[in-house]
Amino acid sequence: MAHGSSGSSGEGRLRRLARELAKFGAVGGAGLLVNLGVFNFLRHVTDLQVVRASVIATVVAIAFNYVGFRYFTYRDRDKGGRTKEMTLFLLFSMVGLVIENGLLFLATYGFGWDSPLQSNVFKFLGIGVATLFRFWSYRTWVFKAIPLRGAVESQGAEAASAAEQRVG
C-alpha cells in the first residue's frame, strides 16, 4: 500500500480508537487532577479520615468527568436516552469508586500505610485500575456508538431477508 493512501477499514478503526483514547485520557487526566486536588485539600483542611476524603474527591471527579465525556470525548455518540445513560454512568462510576477506594482502604487499614505520600500513591493506583474498568464500561455500555449509515441499512436488509425466509 502506498504511503498516504486512505488505508483499510482496520486502520481507520484503529485511528478512531486512538483518538477516543486520547480524548478519554485528556478528560481523565483533568479528572485525575480534580480528584487528587480535592483529596489533598480535604486531607489538609479537615479531619476527615483518608477513605472518606477520597470518596468525596472521587464523587466530585465523577461529576466533572461526566461533563467532559458527554460533551468532549463522546459528543458524537448517541444522545438519546439520557436518563439511561446517566443511570449507567453512575452505576459504572460507583463500581469504579469501590475499586479505587477499596485499594486505598486496604492499604490504609489493612497495611497501616497512611502517610500522605502512601495515601496518594495508593489513591493514584486505585484510580488507574478503576480507569481501565471505566474506559471499557463507558464505551461499551454508556456512550454507545451510533452505527454507521451503511451498517444500519445492511442490518435492516439482512433482517428483512431473514424475516422473508421465516415466512416463506
KAPEDA-V473297 format. One line per field, one symbol per residue. ss: DSSP state (~ for helix, > for strand, _ for the rest). psi: psi as a letter, one per 20 degrees, with the letter a starting at -180 (. if undefined). burial: # if it has 24 or more other ideal C-beta (glycine too) atoms within 12 Angstrom, else .. A space follows every 50 residues. Layout:
ss->???
psi->???
burial->???
This chain:
ss->________~~~~~~~~~~~~~~~~~~~~~~~~~~~~~~~~~~~~~____~ ~~~~~~~~~~~~~~~~~~~~~~~________~~~~~~~~~~~~~~~~~~~ ~~~~~~~~~~_____~~~~~~~~~~~~~~~~~~~~~~~~~~~______~~ ~~~~~~~~~~~~~~~~~_
psi->pqpirhrrhghggggggggghggghgghgghgggghggghghhhirjqqg hghggghggghggghgggggifgkhjrpjqlhggggggghghhhghgggg iggggggghhijnjqgggghghggggggghhggggghghghgmqqpqqgh hggghgggggghghhhg.
burial->...................#..##..##..##.###.###.##......# #.##########.###.###.###..#.......#..###.##.###### ########.....#....##.###.##.###.###.###.###....... ..................
